Amino acid sequence: MEAEILDVREPRKSVRGPQDEERRKEFRQDPANGRVLTLLVPNGTVLPKDLDRRKYKVRLRFIKK
């Protein structure tokens, strides 16, 4: 399946609120060497209907233009 890379950014850092508590609903520590990719799949009908991060793992293959 083809996808377009919309954005590449550094991993998230800790987000602390006023009482020094994590503001996110679910705590998640991104790996220090990780990168966050935002992808656009032009034809969303090819994605699984039950797509959920807990049910699927993604493997990427990059091809130079």
C-alpha positions, 0 to 999 in steps of 0.5 A: 500500500502506498502512502505519502509522508506528511511530516517527520518530527522528533519524539514527544517529551514529557508533558507536565501539568500545573501539579507536575502530573502527566496531562495525557490521558494515557502515559506513553514514553517515546524512544529517545532515538525514535521519529514520529511519521505522519502518513496519508493513505490516499485510498483509505478503503484499503485499510483494515476496517478494525484498524486499531494500534493494539491490534496491528503492527506496521512495517515500512519499506521506503522507496526513493522517488 
